[in-house]
Amino acid sequence: MDNTTSAPEEDDNTVFISKDNIYRIPALFYDSDRKILMAFAEERTDSSDTSSKALVMKTGTLHKDATTHEVKVKWSELKLVKEAHIEGYRPMNPCPLYEKTSKTLFFFFVCVEGTTSECSQICRNQNKGRLCYITSKDGGQSWSGVTDLTGKLRQIKNWAVFAVGPGHGIQTEDGRLIVPVYGYESHWVIWKRKPYSLFLYSDDKGKTWQFSNKIEKVSLECEMAEVSDDTGLKSIYCNARSKGGCRVEALNKNDGNGFSILQSKLVETGGGCQGSVVSFHAQSEDAQSQNANKWLLYSHPSSKSKRSDLGVYLNKVPSDSSAWSKPWIINRGPSGYSDLAYIGDGYFALLMECGKHSEIEQIAYKVFSLEEVIQGIGE
């Protein structure tokens, strides 16, 4: 993808602006304890995936207008997450998630050797990435050193390429930590090196980690959400990038049988684009109270052919992929990767790649309510 010739224009919603550096791959976390948003991105020298040089962050404080109820965010200065680094490797794919009991923010990412591309790793059948995380207990003001899990997880040896997210991970109501991941399976025949989504999880607050079963369908960058139905049955829902046509949707009921594939009708954009999904307790008619059911909100470019017109979709029956609403177009024009966060009281925050001429001109934010979504989709 070429850079635009004209300088990107900054506006009130800009979080990261691509001028001297290119900012891509947004990840968003809402710290409900500190009432702050934490925005992450890759800092690159150009638009290519091989040019990533650092992960960066900003924190945002929310201000709600008492009259209009509009929520604005005041963002901090950009901070380099210098701890997210291994010498000789470039950090990519930011993925934050929070362990509520210990109040620990885990920040996962991959480190890829030198300027080795994903295509090169697939062609050579040789993974050059390392699975890493750092932690913070003070809202990202300070970070631990790097923990490298690569050698502790034998399955990584079976992949030609491996990556996390990008976007946020989750903690389930029973405490399980879940990091969305995907990998290209290693095979001596090149056309059999296909990608599959799955998740990394921990049931001991992040002390040890292991992988779930994979989704038995070609799938790439993904995000997960915990959903539940009228019976109280909880499942892990996965929404994943495909190579064209429709998205990949699947449910894991934690019964040992892995993922069951849903027949998705959600449009995939061109050759594919990352998307984001969050779950939240179903709202009553007044959009203030909640019940045990969980609904889903999903963001992704709505165009079939190009990364354009970012849509937000609502699903009130997560086990039914035909229950998705039509999109509320939240950003007209060039739109790329995005990440959603539920901030409570029926409000959501969104980070998105967007611009006037190209989707990599900036990463912007928007805060909106469920009521706006329902109005936007025309229910």
Secondary structure, 3 states (H helix, E strand, C coil): CCCCCCCCCCCCCEEEECCCCEEEEEEEEEECCCCEEEEEEEEECCCCHHHEEEEEEEEEEEEECCCCCCEEEEECCCEECCCCCCCCEEEEEEEEEEECCCCEEEEEEEEEECCCCHHHHHHHCCCCEEEEEEEECCCCCCCCCCEECHHHCHHHHHEEEEEECCCCCEECCCCCEEEEEEEEECCCCHHHCCEEEEEEEECCCCCCCEECCCCCCCCCCEEEEEEECCCCCEEEEEEECCCCCECEEEEECCCCCCEEEECCCCECCCCCCCCEEEEEEEECCCCCCEEEEEEEEEEEECCCCCCEEEEEEEECCCCCHHHECCCEEEEEEEEEEEEEEEEECCEEEEEEEECCCCCCCEEEEEEEEHHHHHHHHCC
